[in-house]
Amino acid sequence: MSEVCVKVALRVRPLLPLEVIQNHKVCVRIVPDSTQVMVGSDRLFSFDHAFGPTATQDEVYNSCVQPLVETLLRGDNATVFCFGQTGSGKTYTFGGGNLGEKGGIIDRVAENVFSLLGEKKNSDGVETTVRVTYLELYMEELQDLLESHNTDKELFISKNDKGNTVVVGAKEIVVTSAEELLSIVEVGNVLRHINITGMNEHSSRSHTILTLQVVKGFPNSNPSLKSSCSSKLCLVDLAGSERARKGNKGSQHKESAHINRGLLALGNVIRVLADRARNNCNSTHIPYRDSKITRLLQDSLGGTAHTLMVACVSPSHHSVDETVGVLQRAAKARRIRNCPTATSTHTEAD
C-alpha cells in the first residue's frame, strides 16, 4: 500500500470590524507567493496550502477540497476536518446551506458531487446512490442530527468487517440532489448546540460529522448476482478551543472543558502519529480511545483515508498564543502518513 501524508491548508481570516476599532494589530501574515505563514517577525510555518484574508471560498475549495471529491467518486475514502480557535472563521469556511458565492466547503461539496455524478449518469451502466448521516458529539455524547433529540436511541462507535470506523444506530438518508442534501444539513443544524461565549456570539459547542457515502452498483452478467462498492467522505467541523478565562460560566464552562479535553486528546494523537512517522516506528501505541472524537477520526489520522486538515486562525495579536498552538499542531499533522486503499467490490446473491 502506498503511503500519503495528511494535507494541511492554513486559512487566516481578516480582522473583524470590532477588532479594527479596538486597534488590534495583525501578527499573522502569508509569505507572498508561498505556502508559508509568518507569526510576528521570527516564527515561520510551512503548509501544503496557505490562504490569506482576501482568499475566496472558491480558491479554498478548488485548491484543496475538490480533488478529494474526485477521490471519493473513484472509490477511496476521504476526510476534511476544520480545526482552530473559537472565532477563527471555521464556520464560514465550512459553510452549510448556501449555494451562492459565500457558500463554504459543505455547500460546494454537495454541488460538486451531484454535478460529477450527473456527468457520469448512464455512461457506464453503474447505479449510484448517495447516503447521508449527520452526527453531533456534544459533551462526549453522540447525538443524531437527523432525528429529534427526544428520540430515545443509543449510538455507539464500532468497527465494521473491513476494519473501518462506523457509528452503529445512525440514521441514513438517501439524497438525490445538492439542494436536498443542504436542506437536510440545515434541518440538522437547528438541533446543534450553539451558545454565546466570551469570544463568539454564535459559538458551536459540539463537534459535527457529516458523512456522504457513495454506493455504486455494477452490472453483472449473472442477473442473480449484485456487485457493489462504497466509499465515504467525512466532513468534520471541530468545535473551537476557548480558554476558561474568556468569560464562560456554569454550563458553558462544562462545555468548554469537554471541548478542550477532546481537542487535547486529538493533539496527543497528532503528536504521537507525527513522532511515529518521523522515527519510522510502527509499534507505537496511538491513544485513539482517549476521546470519542479521536475514535471517530481514526480512519482519517494514520488510517486508510485521504485527509485534509483546514486550520483556521485569527490574525489578531490578542490571539497569538492560541494561533501558535494551532499552527504547531497543524505542522505536526503534515507528517502523519495514511495508507489509502481502494474499496473492494462485493458480489452478493440478489
Stockholm file with secondary structure:
# STOCKHOLM 1.0

chainA/1-350         MSEVCVKVALRVRPLLPLEVIQNHKVCVRIVPDSTQVMVGSDRLFSFDHAFGPTATQDEVYNSCVQPLVETLLRGDNATVFCFGQTGSGKTYTFGGGNLGEKGGIIDRVAENVFSLLGEKKNSDGVETTVRVTYLELYMEELQDLLESHNTDKELFISKNDKGNTVVVGAKEIVVTSAEELLSIVEVGNVLRHINITGMNEHSSRSHTILTLQVVKGFPNSNPSLKSSCSSKLCLVDLAGSERARKGNKGSQHKESAHINRGLLALGNVIRVLADRARNNCNSTHIPYRDSKITRLLQDSLGGTAHTLMVACVSPSHHSVDETVGVLQRAAKARRIRNCPTATSTHTEAD
#=GR chainA/1-350 SS CCCEECEEEEEECCCCHHHHHTTCCBCEEECTTSSEEEETTTEEEECSEEECTTCCHHHHIIIIIHHHHHHHHHTCCEEEEEEEBTTSSHHHHHCCSCCSTTCCHHHHHHHHHHHHHHHHTTTSSCEEEEEEEEEEEETTEEEETTSCTTSCCCCEEEECTTSCEEEETCCCEEECSHHHHHHHHHHHHHTSCEECCSSCTTEECSEEEEEEEEEEEECCSSTTEEEEEEEEEEEEECCCBCCGGGTCCTHHHHHHHHHHHHHHHHHHHHHHHHHHHHHTCSCCCCCGGGSHHHHHTTTTSSSSSEEEEEEEECCBGGGHHHHHHHHHHHHHHTTCEECCCCCCCEEEEC
#=GC SS_cons         CCCEECEEEEEECCCCHHHHHTTCCBCEEECTTSSEEEETTTEEEECSEEECTTCCHHHHIIIIIHHHHHHHHHTCCEEEEEEEBTTSSHHHHHCCSCCSTTCCHHHHHHHHHHHHHHHHTTTSSCEEEEEEEEEEEETTEEEETTSCTTSCCCCEEEECTTSCEEEETCCCEEECSHHHHHHHHHHHHHTSCEECCSSCTTEECSEEEEEEEEEEEECCSSTTEEEEEEEEEEEEECCCBCCGGGTCCTHHHHHHHHHHHHHHHHHHHHHHHHHHHHHTCSCCCCCGGGSHHHHHTTTTSSSSSEEEEEEEECCBGGGHHHHHHHHHHHHHHTTCEECCCCCCCEEEEC
//
